[in-house]
Amino acid sequence: MPKFFIKTYGCQMNERDSELVAHSLVERGYSRTDRESDADVVLLNTCSVRDMADQKALGKMGMLGRMAKDRPHVVFGFLGCMAQARGAALLKKLPHVDLVVGTQKFHRVADYVEDAVERKRNRRMDDPRFSIVDLAEEAGSQETIRAQQLAPKQASAFVSIMQGCNMHCTFCIVPQTRGAERSRTISQIVREVRELVSRGVKEVTLLGQIVNLYGRHEFPKIDNKSPFVQLLDAVHEVEGLERLRFTSPHPIGFREDLIEAFARLPKLMPHVHLPLQSGSNKILKAMHRAYTAERYVDLVRSLRSARKDIGLTTDIIVGFPGETDDDYKQTRELVEQIEFDNAFVFRYSPRQQTPAADMSEQISEDLKEYRNHDLLDVVNAATRRTNERLVGRDIEILCEGPSKNNPARLSGRTPTNKIVVFEGSEDCVGELVDLRVERANGFSLYGARQPVLT
């Protein structure tokens, strides 16, 4: 039985895409391996949002070139966003790469892999190397490989509800790599959620490039509810589902109906990852973010009013072209004011084919690094304060399995998406468990199960 290895870079969308590819290969008789040295097919699912992800994937594939010399039968391939953006240029750069398949053709990856394997196996003289990065066939790309592979006792799963993005933020290459917005129907999504729940899943996270703009051009409002809120209502009704999440939204997609959903849907977990990107209106305008810092603060107030215990995390870019000391100060002050539970802080990274890459007043790497570390200090201090306030509180977690940092202990997520480490038996895995938070060590929470009184 041939074996395949797949490594994923980037976001949850990429993780989900990798699982779809893996499932399609398993259906063709391949088995998955965690070691590229054991594989007959090696695939890297790539990200192009930041330069670091590009470089990691290129570096990894470059290292695999040594393996290609010793194992000429192995098929090597790039998938995903970098593949979509760079296409055949990757074949020229890395001679041992056999195929490059972009985001619009994930539903055909198994076909392309089998073709490349067959050509190498039979040592056909024609060049088996190819790049497939054109547009997807819509029906195939939206409804394919829906039966996910689940690990034993897996309690949470991602469900992709849409592809693409129409927002065209000036720093982002996603519209070029993922294409325009295209949404699955509510019935298709609910059917997948029901199937997952029937196999033991207790929590689903709905995925979309801008998830809360789901279906806005395809489906009508009903009773003044957006298609996305209609979807939340429908998924919420799935019997046996315990928890519902979504990521990543855009601030402009939060209308009254969605804010109100947090108050009335108990399964909708009190956590929102709400990208800020900048606290300067000048920079937000240059980014084409379509909201102001004041509007963002109003939204935060509304969410915290609707759900008192809601947790907020965010993305922030420092060093965007033209960002002055005063622009950065506005961002810093806004982050201090909001006091996020956590934040991902990124140094601006120019991406080819984006307007921001050609803007004047590019910021030096030294200044980007300074602002990055300075803002991280602000974020980390807020995270510690937030975690310390949980000490002594009873909280329900969904146990995901052994802790990544200490396999002798278990870990799970709170409703606000914080990880808690605790001691427990294997029967906790995949279950909702009541814990008391006993201590907070920097960014980590540690809990203990409480004795049952009789």
C-alpha positions in Angstrom: 0.0 0.0 0.0 1.5 3.4 -1.0 2.0 5.9 1.7 1.6 9.7 1.7 2.9 12.5 4.0 1.3 15.9 4.1 2.6 18.9 6.1 0.4 22.0 6.5 1.4 25.6 6.9 -0.9 28.5 7.8 -4.5 28.8 9.0 -7.3 26.4 9.9 -8.6 26.6 6.4 -5.4 25.0 5.3 -5.7 22.4 8.0 -9.1 21.5 6.8 -8.0 21.4 3.1 -5.2 19.0 4.1 -7.7 16.7 5.8 -9.8 16.7 2.6 -6.8 15.8 0.5 -5.8 13.1 3.0 -9.2 11.6 3.0 -9.3 11.5 -0.8 -6.0 9.7 -0.9 -7.1 7.2 1.8 -10.1 6.4 -0.4 -7.8 5.6 -3.3 -5.9 3.1 -1.1 -3.1 5.2 0.2 -2.1 5.2 3.9 -0.9 8.2 5.9 2.5 8.4 7.5 4.0 10.9 9.9 7.4 10.5 8.4 8.3 11.9 5.0 11.2 9.4 4.8 8.6 6.6 4.7 6.3 8.2 2.1 5.8 7.5 -1.6 4.1 10.9 -1.9 5.2 14.0 -0.1 2.9 17.1 -0.1 3.4 20.5 1.4 0.1 22.5 1.8 1.4 26.1 1.7 0.4 29.6 2.9 1.2 32.9 1.2 -0.2 35.4 3.7 3.2 36.1 5.2 6.7 35.8 3.9 7.8 33.6 6.8 5.3 30.9 5.8 6.6 31.0 2.2 10.2 30.6 3.3 9.4 27.7 5.7 7.7 25.8 2.9 10.4 26.5 0.3 13.1 25.6 2.9 11.4 22.3 3.7 11.0 21.3 0.1 14.6 22.3 -0.6 15.7 19.9 2.2 13.6 17.2 0.7 15.6 17.4 -2.5 18.2 15.3 -0.9 15.7 12.5 -0.3 14.6 12.8 -4.0 18.1 11.7 -5.1 18.0 8.5 -3.1 14.3 7.7 -3.7 13.5 8.7 -7.3 10.1 7.1 -7.3 8.7 9.5 -4.7 6.3 12.2 -5.9 6.8 15.7 -4.4 4.1 18.3 -4.6 3.2 21.8 -3.4 -0.5 22.5 -2.7 -2.4 25.6 -1.5 -1.9 29.4 -1.5 1.8 29.6 -2.4 1.2 27.1 -5.2 -1.7 29.2 -6.5 0.3 32.4 -6.4 3.6 31.1 -7.9 2.4 28.3 -10.1 5.0 26.9 -12.5 7.8 29.1 -11.1 8.0 26.6 -8.3 8.8 23.8 -10.8 11.7 25.9 -12.2 13.0 26.7 -8.7 13.0 23.1 -7.4 13.7 20.5 -10.0 12.6 17.6 -7.9 9.0 18.9 -7.4 6.6 17.0 -9.6 3.3 18.8 -9.2 2.0 22.2 -8.1 -1.8 22.3 -7.3 -3.5 25.6 -6.3 -6.3 26.2 -3.9 -8.9 26.1 -6.7 -8.2 22.4 -7.4 -8.1 20.7 -4.0 -10.9 18.4 -5.1 -8.7 17.0 -7.8 -5.5 16.5 -5.9 -5.9 12.7 -5.6 -6.3 12.5 -9.4 -3.2 14.5 -10.0 -1.2 12.5 -7.5 -2.2 9.2 -9.0 -1.2 10.4 -12.5 2.2 11.5 -11.2 2.8 8.3 -9.4 1.8 6.2 -12.4 4.1 8.2 -14.7 7.1 7.7 -12.3 6.3 4.1 -11.7 6.3 3.3 -15.4 9.2 5.7 -16.1 7.4 7.3 -18.9 9.6 9.5 -21.0 7.3 12.5 -21.2 7.8 15.1 -18.4 5.4 14.3 -15.5 5.9 17.6 -13.9 2.9 20.0 -14.0 1.2 23.0 -12.4 -2.5 23.3 -12.0 -3.6 26.6 -10.6 -6.5 27.7 -12.8 -10.1 28.2 -11.6 -12.0 25.3 -9.9 -15.1 23.7 -11.2 -17.5 25.2 -8.8 -19.6 22.1 -8.1 -16.6 19.9 -7.5 -14.7 22.4 -5.4 -17.6 23.2 -3.0 -19.1 19.7 -2.5 -16.4 17.1 -2.3 -14.7 14.8 0.2 -17.1 15.8 3.0 -16.6 12.8 5.2 -13.7 13.8 7.4 -11.2 11.4 9.0 -11.5 11.6 12.7 -9.0 10.5 15.3 -10.2 8.2 18.2 -12.3 10.2 20.6 -12.0 13.4 18.5 -14.5 15.8 20.0 -14.0 18.9 17.8 -13.9 19.4 14.0 -13.6 22.2 11.4 -16.4 22.6 8.9 -15.7 24.8 5.8 -18.7 26.9 4.9 -17.3 29.0 2.1 -14.3 29.8 0.0 -12.7 32.9 -1.3 -12.8 36.6 -0.3 -14.1 39.8 -2.0 -12.6 42.3 0.4 -9.3 43.1 -1.2 -7.4 44.4 1.8 -4.3 46.0 0.3 -1.9 43.8 2.3 -3.5 40.5 1.5 -3.0 38.0 -1.4 -5.9 35.8 -0.4 -8.4 37.0 -3.1 -5.7 36.1 -5.7 -5.1 32.6 -4.2 -8.6 31.7 -3.0 -10.7 33.4 -5.6 -14.1 35.1 -5.1 -16.5 34.3 -2.3 -18.5 31.1 -2.9 -20.7 29.5 -0.2 -22.1 26.1 0.4 -25.8 25.9 1.2 -27.1 25.7 4.8 -28.5 22.2 4.1 -25.2 20.9 2.9 -23.4 22.3 6.0 -26.0 21.0 8.5 -25.8 17.6 6.9 -22.0 17.5 7.4 -22.4 18.7 11.0 -25.0 16.0 11.8 -22.7 13.4 10.3 -19.8 14.6 12.5 -21.9 14.6 15.6 -23.1 11.0 14.9 -19.4 10.0 15.0 -18.8 11.6 18.4 -17.9 15.2 17.6 -19.2 17.6 20.3 -17.9 20.9 18.9 -17.7 22.3 15.4 -15.9 25.5 14.2 -17.3 27.0 11.0 -14.6 28.2 8.7 -14.5 30.9 6.1 -12.0 33.4 4.8 -14.4 36.0 6.1 -16.9 33.7 7.8 -19.5 36.1 8.9 -20.0 37.4 5.3 -21.2 33.9 4.4 -23.8 33.8 1.6 -24.3 37.6 1.4 -24.4 37.6 -2.4 -26.1 34.2 -2.8 -28.8 33.8 -0.2 -31.5 36.3 1.0 -32.1 37.7 4.4 -35.0 36.0 6.2 -36.8 37.8 9.1 -34.0 40.4 9.0 -31.4 37.7 9.7 -28.3 37.4 7.5 -27.5 34.1 5.8 -24.7 33.6 8.4 -27.1 34.0 11.4 -29.6 31.7 9.6 -26.7 29.2 9.4 -25.8 29.6 13.1 -29.5 29.0 14.0 -29.6 25.8 11.9 -26.4 24.3 13.1 -27.4 25.2 16.7 -30.4 23.0 16.3 -28.4 19.8 15.5 -29.1 17.4 18.3 -26.1 16.2 20.2 -23.9 19.2 19.3 -22.6 20.8 22.4 -20.5 23.7 21.2 -20.4 26.0 18.2 -17.6 28.4 17.1 -16.6 30.3 13.9 -13.5 31.9 12.5 -12.3 34.3 11.2 -14.9 37.1 10.9 -14.5 40.7 9.7 -15.7 43.6 11.9 -18.0 44.9 9.1 -19.9 41.6 9.2 -21.1 42.1 12.8 -24.7 43.5 12.5 -27.3 43.5 15.2 -28.5 40.0 14.4 -25.1 38.4 14.9 -24.4 40.3 18.1 -27.8 39.3 19.4 -27.0 35.6 18.5 -24.3 35.6 21.2 -27.0 36.5 23.8 -29.6 33.9 22.7 -27.7 30.8 21.4 -26.2 28.9 24.4 -24.2 26.5 22.2 -22.5 29.5 20.5 -19.3 29.8 22.5 -18.4 33.2 24.1 -15.2 33.8 22.0 -14.6 36.0 19.0 -11.4 36.3 17.0 -11.9 39.8 15.7 -9.0 41.1 13.6 -8.1 44.8 14.4 -5.0 45.1 12.1 -4.4 48.8 13.2 -5.7 51.4 15.7 -5.0 54.2 13.3 -7.8 55.3 11.0 -5.3 56.5 8.5 -3.7 53.1 8.3 -7.0 51.3 8.3 -8.1 53.3 5.3 -4.8 52.5 3.5 -5.4 48.9 4.3 -9.0 49.1 2.9 -10.4 47.7 6.1 -13.7 49.6 5.8 -14.1 50.5 9.5 -12.7 53.0 11.9 -11.0 52.5 15.3 -14.1 54.1 16.8 -16.4 51.7 15.1 -14.3 48.8 16.3 -14.4 50.0 19.9 -18.2 50.3 19.6 -18.4 46.7 18.3 -16.3 45.4 21.2 -18.6 47.2 23.7 -21.7 45.7 22.0 -20.2 42.1 22.1 -19.3 42.5 25.8 -22.7 43.8 26.5 -24.4 40.9 24.7 -22.2 38.3 26.5 -20.5 39.4 29.7 -18.0 36.5 29.7 -17.0 36.8 26.0 -13.3 36.4 25.2 -11.7 38.5 22.5 -8.6 37.8 20.5 -7.3 39.6 17.5 -4.7 40.1 14.7 -2.6 43.2 14.4 -0.1 44.3 11.8 2.7 46.7 12.7 5.0 48.4 10.3 2.4 48.8 7.5 3.7 51.3 4.8 3.3 54.9 6.0 2.8 53.9 9.7 4.3 56.8 11.7 5.2 56.8 15.3 1.8 58.5 16.1 -0.1 55.8 14.1 1.7 53.1 16.0 1.0 54.9 19.3 -2.8 54.9 18.4 -2.6 51.2 17.9 -0.8 50.6 21.2 -3.2 52.8 23.1 -6.2 51.0 21.6 -4.8 47.6 22.5 -4.2 48.8 26.0 -7.8 50.1 26.2 -9.5 47.0 24.9 -7.4 44.5 26.8 -7.6 41.5 24.5 -7.4 38.0 25.9 -4.6 37.4 23.4 -3.4 38.7 20.1 -1.3 37.7 17.1 1.0 40.5 16.3 2.7 40.4 12.9 5.3 42.6 11.2 4.1 43.7 7.8 5.4 41.5 5.1 5.1 42.7 1.5 3.3 40.2 -0.8 3.7 40.3 -4.5 0.6 41.4 -6.5 -0.8 43.4 -3.6 -1.2 47.2 -3.6 0.7 47.6 -0.3 3.8 46.1 -1.7 4.1 49.1 -4.1 3.3 51.8 -1.6 5.9 54.4 -0.7 7.1 54.9 2.8 8.0 51.2 3.5 9.0 50.8 7.1 12.5 49.5 8.0 12.8 45.9 9.4 14.4 47.3 12.6 11.5 49.5 13.3 9.0 46.8 12.5 10.8 44.5 15.0 10.8 47.1 17.7 7.1 47.8 17.4 6.3 44.1 17.2 8.1 43.3 20.5 6.8 46.5 22.2 3.2 45.6 21.3 3.6 42.0 22.3 4.6 43.2 25.8 1.3 45.0 26.0 -0.6 42.0 24.8 1.2 39.6 27.1 0.5 41.7 30.1 -3.2 41.8 29.4 -3.2 38.0 28.8 -1.6 37.4 32.2 -4.2 39.6 33.9 -7.1 37.9 32.1 -5.8 34.5 33.1 -5.2 35.4 36.7 -8.8 36.5 37.1 -9.8 32.9 36.3 -8.0 31.4 39.3 -10.4 29.9 41.7 -13.3 29.7 39.2 -15.1 26.6 38.2 -15.1 26.1 34.4 -16.2 23.6 31.9 -13.6 22.4 29.3 -13.8 20.1 26.3 -10.9 17.7 26.8 -8.9 17.3 23.6 -6.3 14.8 24.8 -2.8 14.8 26.1 -1.1 18.2 26.6 1.3 19.0 23.8 3.9 20.2 26.3 3.4 17.4 28.9 1.8 14.2 27.5 1.4 12.9 31.1 -1.4 15.5 31.6 -4.5 16.3 29.6 -5.6 19.6 28.2 -8.9 21.1 27.0 -10.5 24.4 26.0 -12.7 26.6 28.0 -15.8 28.3 26.3 -13.6 31.4 25.7 -11.0 29.1 23.9 -8.3 29.1 26.6 -6.3 26.0 27.1 -6.4 24.4 30.6 -4.0 21.6 31.6 -5.1 19.1 34.2 -4.5 15.6 35.5 -7.1 13.0 34.5 -7.7 9.6 33.1 -8.1 8.7 29.5 -11.9 8.5 29.9 -11.9 12.3 30.0 -10.7 12.6 26.4 -13.4 13.8 24.1 -15.7 14.7 27.0 -16.9 17.9 28.7 -15.2 18.1 32.1 -15.7 20.4 35.0 -12.5 21.8 36.5 -11.5 24.4 39.0 -8.7 26.7 37.8 -6.0 26.4 40.5 -3.3 28.6 39.1 -2.2 30.7 36.1 1.5 30.5 35.1 2.0 33.3 32.6 0.0 32.1 29.6 -1.0 28.7 30.9 -3.9 27.7 33.1 -3.8 24.7 35.4 -7.0 23.0 36.8 -8.2 20.1 38.8 -11.3 18.0 38.8 -13.4 18.5 41.8 -14.5 15.6 44.0 -18.1 14.5 43.6 -20.0 15.0 46.8 -22.3 12.1 47.9 
